[in-house]
């Protein structure tokens, strides 16, 4: 179950107040990975590391109180790759400065390359793939805990960024210093022992800890742009200097919890694109604070007409496209045709003011109906977190049945029209269904 806590009070995901302290907390107590919080990369990630695996969502599961990331031999190969694994990353939450704590049991064997790390928020929309301008500002990297060359008793704490116009990748040494040579800090075997991996990221300083003991402290090379968390296990490649030993696979990383505490407000990426015969401006990624809107200028070539879609929701008036309120990374897609298509319709805006009331094995979810994006809304879907139990209806309220009494749930809502489905709303308040109590006469 994931919670966002503001000033130690359970509130909506993106509540904002002066000096608010945001907390991302996933204890992995559900039956499936919470896709409102995490994305699961699907495919081969072109990151220049020459890795041997293809990532599949099926290799990331949640059960028994743990996130489980399994690296294994593929038989037969998948799309030409001999190994499969998982790459799990925050799909909406990012932050500037704060404390990250991850309790994990790393995979062993020879070949797996596990990592718990931060990447600049400019890469969040594409998961750090080829469109990511690594490691320039906004796309730089902090490795919280990385195991290189299958050495299960050494931990890599590293920064990758631009300094004086050059790429630098200094790491922590066993003596506590920070540089580009020397042995990494030594810890008890990470595949046989649970550890709590901590990063304390402050303006002008980075502190790495394992089980509360500081392994390194750095004050010079410190990223200063919002970042998001990634947990993955690669197989082979630049982080493994030995051939993969198939007999040691499969290997599974277990993650007990992820805690992030920060005073910063998340930002989200709006990614524009334009087809042939016209343009959109700005044409590069725009970063937006939660709940804000942004605008684009859409210009067709002579003799062509514009229409705009994507996942942000919004309206086109003349040449100006205004998005809906941004509550997650989203896209704006302009297309152009030689015949007019009428007013541009988009997916609906996300529902707002979502509240939930618990019952016996159920919850009733109410919400404010959103703007329809220029096409009538055909229905709404409420999804439980955890569990992914859904219920649909033509309007508010909607009752979700089949919930477990005694389990706390939140509920995001989406709206659907002929164009597509909106972003998920901010989740509802947390409620816990309960069976009615029996009253015994004495």
PyMOL commands that set and color helices and strands:
alter all, ss='L'
color gray80, all
select helices_A, chain A and resi 57-59+121-126+246-248
alter helices_A, ss='H'
color red, helices_A
select strands_A, chain A and resi 2-6+9-10+22-26+38-40+53-55+60-63+66-78+81-85+87-90+98-105+112-120+141-146+154-163+166-168+171-172+178-179+185-186+195-202+205-210+213-218+227-235+251-262+267-274+278-281+286-289+295-300+305-310+314-317+320-323+330-337+352-358+362-368+377-385+390-393+398-401+408-417+431-432
alter strands_A, ss='S'
color yellow, strands_A
deselect
rebuild
show_as cartoon
